[in-house]
Amino acid sequence: MKFGIIGAGIVGTALAVRLEEAGHYCLGVHTRSRRSYERFCRYLPKDHLTLDELASTADGLFITTQDDMIRNVAESLSMMPGIKSEQLWIHCSGSLPSSVLRVRNDLSVRCLSVHPLQAFASIEKALEILSGTHFGIEGDDLEFGEGIVKDLGGIPHSILASQKSLYHAGAVVASNYLVVLASLAVELFAEAGIEGNEALASLLPLMRGTLYNLEKVGLPQALTGPIARGDAKVVQGHLEHMPSKSKEIYRELGIKALELGENKMSQQGLNYVPEDLNKLKSILGEPK
């Protein structure tokens, strides 16, 4: 495949490098920033091309701009006079469907979304972990998308375009909200006398251990702690001593933990003691 990159950020640069290594050929890159172009060239020296030049020559165009610019780029491309027939337009957004690229039905282009399910802090980190990354793909040519992901060393998953917002929400919960949960835990540790960096440093091994358990035994078996044990007294003690601003979050998460706990018990052929289950539901505010 002869491809072009539109948007020379972390994802676009890493994709271009790894695709070239897999045998594809990058024709060039288009970016509004000279600084990002120069950075791109440090990893993969290529010409800076106009949208018209890319549209007329590339088999595939990767639009790796910020999400709010993807539609604008597609609109600009659609105005190019010599778009190559059956060209593939690919964006890497996790929240937008591939259909955002289809601004004109009379164009013989195919639209695809290939989203890396990973948080890339830098180009170097992206290049390091792109292989092994899971990707959500949807659009006009899933077989081609799966091939691209495999060329990158990734693991493809077909997703429903109509429910893509929920796919992205799941990713946000797993990644962004993990940071929020760490922040909440640090705040609670501060109430107990362990503050700031010391609190985070003491919590990180526990969090790593939980991630290890998730990887090894999965859901719901990785759930441990007082709710998994049915220890209503401990949960009650948490809420009695907890700052008011944290109680609602704790209760909502506790209700979900209790659902997982019941599932875990069921898989083991066990059940909560009815009295403990009702007490937990009452403490957490879930209807019995």
Buried (B, 14 or more C-beta within 10 A) or exposed (E): BEBBBBBBBBBBBBBBBBBBEBEBEBBBBBBEEEEBBEBBBEBBEBEBBEBBBBBBBBBBBBBBBEEEBBBEBBEBBBEBEEBBEEBBBBBBBBBBBBBBBBBEEEBEBBBBBBBBBBEBEEBEBBBEBBEEBBBBBBBBBBEBBBBBBEBBBBBBBEBEBEEBEEBBBEBEEEEEEEEEBBEBBBBBBBEEEBEEEEBBEEBEEEBEEBEEBEEEEEEBBBBEEBBBBBBBEEBBEBBEEBEEEBBEEBBEBBBEBBBBBBBBBEEEEEEBEEEBBBBBBEBBEBEE
